[in-house]
Amino acid sequence: MSLERIIMAFAGFMVLLSMALTAWVNHNFIWLTVFVGANLLQSAFTGFCPAAILFKKLGAKPAAELAMTDKP
């Protein structure tokens, strides 16, 4: 799985998790949803994503790099 898809899956998971925590634990977990949304928005404009840095360190590769390794 490419880094980009991992980031999208992680962001979606975090939004769903934060909404579940908001509904079932404490209404202040809505701020986690706000943080995830703000991070997605700023990363769209700046290209800086802390989660991408973390996943790169864990070994995830960008789609372009994966495409180059698949060619014979």
C-alpha positions as a printed Julia matrix, in Angstrom:
72×3 Matrix{Float64}:
   0.0    0.0     0.0
   1.37   3.41   -0.92
   2.08   6.2     1.53
  -0.71   8.32    0.07
  -3.3    5.59    0.6
  -2.04   4.93    4.11
  -2.45   8.63    4.94
  -6.01   8.7     3.56
  -6.93   5.55    5.49
  -5.37   6.9     8.68
  -7.18  10.23    8.36
 -10.5    8.48    7.76
  -9.93   6.19   10.71
  -9.08   9.13   12.97
 -12.23  11.02   11.95
 -14.42   7.98   12.6
 -12.67   7.25   15.89
 -13.0   10.83   17.09
 -16.7   10.93   16.19
 -17.31   7.67   18.08
 -15.41   9.02   21.09
 -17.43  12.24   20.88
 -20.7   10.31   20.83
 -19.9    7.74   23.49
 -17.22   9.16   25.79
 -17.04  12.94   25.94
 -18.21  15.76   23.68
 -14.76  17.4    23.84
 -13.36  14.71   21.53
 -14.89  16.78   18.73
 -11.66  18.78   18.9
  -9.77  15.75   17.64
 -11.98  15.82   14.54
 -11.27  19.54   14.15
  -7.53  18.91   14.44
  -7.58  16.14   11.82
  -9.59  18.3     9.42
  -7.32  21.31    9.94
  -4.25  19.14    9.39
  -5.69  17.75    6.15
  -6.45  21.27    4.94
  -3.03  22.7     5.74
  -1.24  19.69    4.26
  -3.14  20.18    1.0
  -1.62  23.66    0.69
   1.8   23.2     2.28
   2.64  19.56    1.56
   3.71  19.11    5.2
   2.07  16.16    6.95
   3.37  14.88   10.3
   1.68  11.51    9.75
   3.51  11.11    6.42
   6.84  11.66    8.18
   5.93   9.0    10.74
   4.78   6.47    8.15
   7.9    7.07    6.03
  10.03   6.27    9.06
   8.0    3.09    9.48
   8.84   2.07    5.91
   5.9    3.23    3.77
   6.85   4.23    0.23
   5.18   6.84   -2.01
   3.17   5.59   -4.98
   5.74   6.9    -7.46
   8.49   4.92   -5.79
   6.36   1.78   -5.71
   5.57   2.19   -9.41
   9.27   2.36  -10.26
  10.05  -0.83   -8.34
   7.25  -2.76  -10.1
   8.75  -2.26  -13.58
  10.97  -5.07  -14.87
